[in-house]
Amino acid sequence: MQSGLEYSTPQNFRIEAKSVVDAESQLESALEFAPETIVISFSNRTDAVEFYERYRDWRTNQTTIDAMVGAVWTRTDSLFSIGRSGNSVMITIARYSDGWLAYVDTKPYIRCFVDASYSQRLVELRQLWIDRISGTDADKVEAIRTFIGGYADYDRTEHSAMHNNGYHVVDPVAHSMRGFAERRRCVCDGYVAAMQFALACHGIKSFDIIMQSDSGNHAVNKVRLDGEWQTIDALNVPYDNGYSILSWVEDIYGGY
């Protein structure tokens, strides 16, 4: 459960793969249903072993999670677990990102959230604003950044409460897509989730990283543009003011 929202997605998703390349292509499609577990059945043991070994050691072969990085929660060092039995490989997702679940919820064939009013609000955001954005990927990213930054107010109440609470979260909704979509008030985590949601709607990959300075932490998006990961921040916080990167995913994956 995220931000007090109850949701449900398919528990299992099965793929019949003819090759490793076919498996990776279908894996990316399977993630659009946000299943808990994905079972990939290969036609031969050799492909199953190759796929398993690549994904088991993804930290040394960064391109192996290219299909997954935009969907999974990247603030953990266990994005997923993987096992193999014979010709089958099973991947269990640790957690999906808040923005990705919002994106999945707006697909016509699935509803994740029990709260129908929240689901409807997400659909309205897509139809009224996000889906109307056009142009090149760079144009879309800039338009989305502008929209995200102007749609919701920064939640200064939560910011002050965190400052007085050792920078621990006080109001989880303020850090979520729900805070952005329903309250139209959130802190940086909410803007990051909204960016992931909107970018996913346009097929643009992104994940979040944490920046740290003496004044506290700040979440921003890494966005795939022209084959490179670029830092995008709806709040335009200047990074030349003592910020350093905390996210291990950035160190392992984001720079390739």
C-alpha positions in Angstrom: 0.0 0.0 0.0 1.4 3.4 -1.0 0.2 6.7 0.5 -2.8 5.1 2.2 -4.1 3.9 -1.2 -5.1 0.3 -1.5 -4.3 -1.2 -4.9 -4.3 -4.6 -6.6 -2.4 -5.9 -9.6 -2.1 -9.3 -11.2 -0.2 -11.7 -9.0 1.4 -13.7 -11.8 2.2 -13.1 -15.5 3.5 -15.8 -17.8 5.6 -15.3 -20.9 6.4 -17.9 -23.6 9.7 -16.8 -25.1 11.5 -18.0 -28.2 14.8 -16.3 -27.4 16.5 -14.0 -24.9 15.7 -11.0 -27.1 12.0 -12.1 -27.3 11.9 -12.5 -23.5 13.2 -9.0 -22.9 10.7 -7.5 -25.3 7.8 -9.3 -23.7 9.1 -8.4 -20.2 8.8 -4.7 -21.0 5.2 -5.3 -22.1 4.4 -7.4 -19.1 5.4 -4.6 -16.7 2.5 -2.6 -18.1 0.3 -4.9 -16.0 2.4 -4.4 -12.9 2.4 -8.1 -11.9 4.0 -9.2 -8.7 5.8 -12.1 -10.4 6.7 -12.7 -14.1 7.5 -16.3 -15.2 9.3 -16.7 -18.5 9.3 -20.1 -20.1 12.0 -20.6 -22.7 11.9 -23.2 -25.5 15.4 -24.4 -24.5 17.5 -24.5 -21.4 20.4 -22.5 -22.9 18.4 -19.4 -23.3 17.0 -19.7 -19.8 20.4 -20.0 -18.3 21.7 -17.0 -20.4 18.8 -14.8 -19.4 19.0 -15.8 -15.7 22.8 -15.1 -15.5 22.4 -11.7 -17.2 19.6 -10.6 -14.9 21.1 -12.2 -11.8 24.3 -10.1 -12.3 22.6 -7.0 -13.6 24.8 -4.7 -11.6 27.8 -5.6 -13.8 25.7 -5.6 -17.0 23.6 -2.5 -16.7 21.7 -2.8 -20.0 19.9 -5.9 -18.6 17.5 -3.7 -16.6 16.8 -1.2 -19.3 13.3 -2.6 -19.7 12.6 -2.4 -15.9 14.3 0.7 -14.6 11.3 3.0 -15.3 8.8 0.7 -13.6 10.4 -0.4 -10.4 11.1 1.4 -7.2 14.7 2.5 -7.4 15.2 3.5 -3.8 16.2 0.0 -2.8 19.2 -2.2 -3.7 16.8 -5.1 -4.4 14.8 -4.0 -7.5 13.8 -7.6 -8.0 14.6 -11.2 -7.2 15.2 -13.9 -9.8 15.3 -17.7 -9.8 15.5 -20.4 -12.4 14.2 -24.0 -12.7 14.9 -25.9 -15.9 13.7 -23.8 -18.9 11.8 -21.3 -16.7 12.9 -18.1 -15.1 10.9 -16.3 -12.4 11.2 -12.6 -11.6 9.6 -11.1 -8.5 9.3 -7.3 -8.4 10.2 -5.8 -5.0 8.0 -2.7 -5.5 6.7 -0.6 -8.4 7.2 3.1 -8.4 4.4 5.4 -7.5 4.3 7.1 -10.9 4.4 3.8 -12.8 1.4 2.4 -10.9 -0.5 5.6 -11.7 0.4 5.1 -15.4 -0.7 1.5 -15.4 -4.0 2.5 -13.7 -4.9 4.7 -16.7 -4.6 1.9 -19.2 -7.9 0.8 -20.6 -7.5 -2.9 -19.6 -6.6 -2.6 -15.9 -7.4 -0.7 -12.8 -5.0 -0.8 -9.9 -6.5 1.4 -7.2 -9.6 0.5 -5.2 -10.4 4.2 -4.8 -12.4 4.9 -8.0 -12.2 8.7 -7.6 -8.4 8.6 -7.6 -8.4 6.4 -10.7 -10.7 8.8 -12.4 -8.5 11.8 -11.5 -5.5 10.1 -13.1 -7.5 9.4 -16.3 -8.6 13.1 -16.3 -5.0 14.2 -16.0 -4.0 12.1 -19.0 -7.0 13.1 -21.2 -7.1 16.8 -20.4 -3.4 17.7 -20.2 -0.7 15.0 -20.6 -2.0 13.2 -23.8 -2.3 16.6 -25.5 1.4 17.3 -25.3 3.2 16.7 -28.6 6.5 17.3 -30.4 9.9 15.7 -30.1 10.8 13.8 -26.9 12.8 16.9 -25.8 9.7 19.1 -26.4 7.5 16.7 -24.5 9.9 16.6 -21.5 10.0 20.4 -21.3 6.2 20.7 -21.7 5.7 18.0 -19.0 8.2 19.7 -16.7 6.4 23.0 -17.1 3.0 21.5 -16.5 4.1 19.5 -13.4 5.8 22.5 -11.9 2.7 24.7 -12.4 0.0 22.2 -11.5 0.7 21.6 -7.8 1.9 23.9 -5.1 4.9 23.0 -3.0 3.8 21.7 0.4 5.7 24.0 2.7 3.8 22.7 5.7 5.2 19.2 5.2 8.7 20.7 4.4 8.7 22.5 7.7 7.3 19.5 9.6 10.1 17.3 8.2 12.7 19.9 9.1 11.4 19.8 12.7 11.4 15.9 12.6 14.9 15.1 11.6 13.9 15.2 7.9 11.7 12.1 8.4 8.4 11.9 6.5 5.4 13.3 8.5 2.7 13.2 5.9 3.2 10.4 3.3 0.5 11.8 0.9 2.6 14.9 0.4 5.4 12.7 -1.0 3.2 10.9 -3.5 1.4 11.0 -6.8 -1.8 11.2 -4.8 -0.7 14.4 -3.2 0.1 15.9 -6.6 -3.1 14.7 -8.3 -5.7 15.1 -5.6 -4.4 17.8 -3.3 -2.4 19.6 -5.9 0.1 20.1 -3.1 3.2 18.0 -2.5 7.0 18.0 -1.9 9.7 16.9 -4.4 8.8 13.2 -4.2 5.3 14.0 -5.5 6.7 16.0 -8.4 9.0 13.1 -9.2 6.2 10.6 -9.2 4.1 12.9 -11.4 7.0 13.3 -13.9 7.4 9.5 -14.1 3.7 9.1 -14.7 3.5 11.7 -17.4 6.7 10.6 -19.1 5.5 6.9 -19.1 2.3 8.0 -20.8 4.6 9.2 -23.7 6.8 6.2 -23.7 9.8 8.1 -22.2 11.9 6.2 -19.6 12.8 7.8 -16.3 13.7 7.0 -12.7 14.3 9.0 -9.6 17.5 9.9 -7.7 18.2 11.6 -4.5 20.4 14.7 -4.3 21.9 15.7 -0.9 23.2 19.0 0.4 23.7 20.6 3.8 20.2 21.9 3.7 18.6 18.4 3.1 17.7 15.9 0.4 16.0 16.6 -2.9 14.4 14.1 -5.3 14.7 14.6 -9.1 14.2 12.6 -12.3 16.7 11.0 -14.6 15.2 11.0 -18.0 16.3 9.1 -21.1 16.7 11.5 -24.0 18.7 10.8 -27.2 20.2 7.7 -25.7 21.5 9.6 -22.6 20.2 10.0 -19.0 19.6 13.7 -18.2 18.6 15.2 -14.9 15.2 16.9 -15.0 13.7 18.8 -12.0 10.3 20.4 -12.1 11.3 22.7 -9.3 14.5 23.9 -10.9 16.6 23.6 -7.7 20.2 24.7 -8.6 22.6 21.8 -8.2 25.7 23.9 -8.0 25.0 24.6 -4.3 26.7 21.7 -2.7 24.5 18.9 -3.9 25.9 15.3 -4.3 24.1 12.2 -5.5 23.0 9.7 -3.0 21.3 7.2 -5.3 23.3 4.0 -5.9 21.2 3.3 -9.0 22.6 6.4 -10.6 26.1 5.2 -9.9 25.5 1.7 -11.3 23.1 2.3 -14.1 22.3 6.0 -14.9 25.6 6.9 -16.3 26.0 4.3 -19.0 
